[in-house]
Amino acid sequence: MRKCSGCTASESPAWYCTPQCQKTHWPEHRYECGPARELTTADHLVRAVHRGRMPDDTATVFQYGLAAAWTKSAAILFEVYVSVIRDLGVSAKKMHQWRLSGPRRLHSELVKRLELHPGERQRFLHTWLAQKPWIFERLSSDREPTTMLAGIPPELIRQYASPALRYAGLPEWYTADDIRNSGMPDFWYYCFCLYVVLLPPHLQRVPGNLFDWVCFGFCTCYDDEAEMRLCDLYGELLDRCSFDEFYAATRTASLASLFNKHGLGAGMRSFPNLEDMLRTSPVSYRIVYLLKQYVLWENVKLYDHVARTFGFAYCRGEREMTELKGLYRRLFVEKRVDPLVLHQAAAKGRLYEVADESCGFRGAEKALFRRLLKEGCPKEGCPRFVPEDELYGYYYGTSKPEIDLLDLINGTASIIL
């Protein structure tokens, strides 16, 4: 084992078994290591590539042509970046230089690099990208404010919103402002946004920083492939029921019954924990799913109750926050720990034990996570367990969803509850 030589973490430095292990983990660790230079959007892109997820921050999305982040074209472009960065080893520094040199340079360098890749899929990507230089024509620069309007033509917004407007019985000429000002209840709006994602020409998946990702059960999926299968299952449900029926089931927390009614109960039960979630959501839900959303996605709020329950409230600074966030990401993604196991562990005061059994803590890491998860609140008499009824969130409908159709289409939306 060797410690990261540049690591500024005195309490919990990073340890690696081999130089290759350290190199593989560097795109993630550099955010925790006290970087020697200012991090750029290219660093965010490289980290997203190694995580296997589309970048979540607005600047990276717009500066690298991923503005319509949940559409098929953007998904293919992200594949291009995966091939060039992960497979061919192009660094964040070089990507940053190409982008600063202008859209034509970025496009031409990506095309040239793809020529070097021997894979059959990469030959398709090369042909696809070579025919689409216009993708990079309206990239935002460091000097421009990155707004949601940049690079998104109005016809694209209408293209994705029109089918949902028809299905919901609204005029197709309605704009996002018309919908927002129509006086519809919050749950209606969540349903409508889900329809924008699922109805043809559909987006790739439900953006993970939306409340829809939680309330419709996508948070129960273990990976991207499962989320896409759940999109397909919802698509089948929408084919068999009306918008009003779907909205009524959402409003009354009876989506599980709706799946059963339309012969899709077996499909629903093929997803672990989905039925459990849909029997109460969105009226109430386990807060462990808000934890999962926070650690897996960027631009997601950390709610105070979640912070107290899962140890973030007791962190001493940003480094410990990052370490704890990384631990939960390991549990959810690498170890595929069932969220209900963490829910039960919090109820019994056994979060530390469950995490240690899965990850095997050692040294400073062991001391840090014992303090955050086992010892908990430093105040005298503070309980180490959480009563069962405090492990749920409840939707009271006291605020309007802060979401725009543009934000939904380019995948940078969030919802404030």
Secondary structure by P-SEA (a helix, b strand, c coil): cccccccccccbbbbbccaaaaaaacccccccccccccccaaaaaaaaaaaccccccaaaaaaccccccccaaaaaaaaaaaaacccccccaaaaaaaaaacaaaaaaaaaaaaaacccaaaaaaaaaaaaccccccccccccccccccccccaaaaaaaaaaaaaaacccccccaaaaaaccccaaaaaaaaaaaaccccccccccccccccccccccccccaaaaaaaaaaaaaaaacccaaaaaaaaaaccaaaaaaaaccccccccccccccccccccccccaaaaaaaaaacccccccaaaaaaccccccccaaaaaaaaaaaaaaaccccccaaaaaaaaaaccaaaaaaaaccccaaaaaaaaaacccccccccccccccccccbbbbcccccccccaaaaaaccccccc
